[in-house]
Amino acid sequence: MTHISPPEQQVLNEDDKTKIVITSLLCMFLAALDQTIIVSAYFLTATAVTPLYGKLADLKGRRPVLYAGVGIFVAGSLISALAPSMAVLIAGRALQGLGGGGLMALVQTIIGDVAPPRERGKYMVYIAGIWATASIAGPVLGGVLAEYVHWSAIFWLNLPLGALAVGLSLKPLSKLPNIRRDHKLDILGALMIIVATLLFLLALTLGGHTYPWSSALILGMLVVSAATFILFAWYQFQPAEPLLPPRIFGNKVIALTSTTAFLATAGMFGLSVYYPVYLQLIEGFGASAAGLALLGPMLGSVAGSSISARILRKGRHYKRLPMIGSLMSLVSLAVVGLLVGNVSFWVIEVLAFLTAFGQGTLFPVGTVMVQNAADPRDLGTATGAYTFVRSLGSVVAIAVLGAIVGSVGIGDHISAGALDPAAREGAIAAFRSLFFAAAVAQLMSLILLARVEEHPLRGRTPPPVED
């Protein structure tokens, strides 16, 4: 049975909706800002717990889970700030990930509560703005604080930001319906997917760097991870209320859209992660200049998201622009692969902008398509699952594309920032393969996107009353 607290059943006006969205995005900003600083441990745990947060939001309500996530994130920040050793810092970052990983899906779920798919476009600009600000502010602020204050200031800053996010959101979020469901959390399923995901991500992170891909440790982690994922998939048919109900990925729209995002994310990371490396090694840019060059693709992504949001507001044929954008990304990545090492920086920058613009048109629409196809009772779970699959796509992309680049020993030259002629030719060949691989991923994403049915966007519906 689903319970909704009677006093909280009220109609939200436009001002209420805007306040709820903006204050919720403050919580997302915390996670987005720190996601770009000292990434590995944070990303491992943040990815692993995303499905768990989505399910908890459906069972226990949005607000308590959101505030728990912020609290865990701030606690991890405090541990990181006080860390006396690298081991403690890594533990603090891992704890931050346990809190921050759920904030992404939770905020998207809350926006889904206050704005049904037909009304969602007007709020997508806010989300794009949050990510744009965090993408710039994270690395820049982290560098400035580390150089002129102290490295721990990066984490101390999260304490007042966390307090501000919670304080400002208390009143607006209190107007959300307090929906709870009388089901126990699938703890065994949650443990399975966390263990399977962590082993998989650790293998991809350590493989080819710390340990050879053929080492017993890496192969062992991959085998155990695969076995645990298979066991998890079987087990999800057993509980009355599983962590990821089979009905979610049994929905063709959700399954295809999630796979589309998985592949498109690979193309996106092929650009955002390795583009600065290309500029340093092939074009001779310094680290700061190479990082600044990401401004072009970042603006492209925001522009694509904003225009896509305007199409969403019309509510019809919302898939057309993402199809065009996906094709634009595919062509741009392929052209980058063809021209790499033989054209000026500005040509590559324009192509990077076009690639990111095309990808920016897809991701907001993908979230809306998933939420539009999901049963209202599964809104948090479906959003968390979609976010989880996207995150896995980014990690797999980093590992696969990193292996391509690392095959010619580029890592040995990154700190030097320059290559001798022979090494430069090898690097150009590696980057060409990398961008072609990203283009192939984008092509597969486009093919799957074409198969997603374009259902009419739902308007406002009453909350569920029975499971």
Secondary structure, DSSP 8 states (H G I E B T S, - for coil): -EEE-GGG-----HHHHHHHHHHHHHHHHHHHHHTTSSHHHHHHHHHHHHHHHHHHHHHH-HHHHHHHHHHHHHHHHHHHHH-SSHHHHHHHHHHHHHHHHHHHHHHHHHHHHHS-GGGTHHHHHHHHHHHHHHHHHHHHHHHHHHHHT-TTHHHHTHHHHHHHHHHHHHHHHTTS--EEE-----HHHHHHHHHHHHHHHHHHHHBTTTB-TTSHHHHHHHHHHHHHHHHHHHHTTSSSS-SS-HHHHTSHHHHHHHHHHHHHHHHHHHHHTTHHHHHHHHS---HHHHHHTTHHHHHHHHHHHHHHHHHHHH-SSTTHHHHHHHHHHHHHHHHHHHHTTSS-HHHHHHHHHHHHHHHHHHHHHHHHHHHHHS-GGGHHHHHHHHHHHHHHHHHHHHHHHHHHHHTTTGGGTTTTT---HHHHHHHHHHHHHHHHHHHHHHHHHHHHHHHS---------------
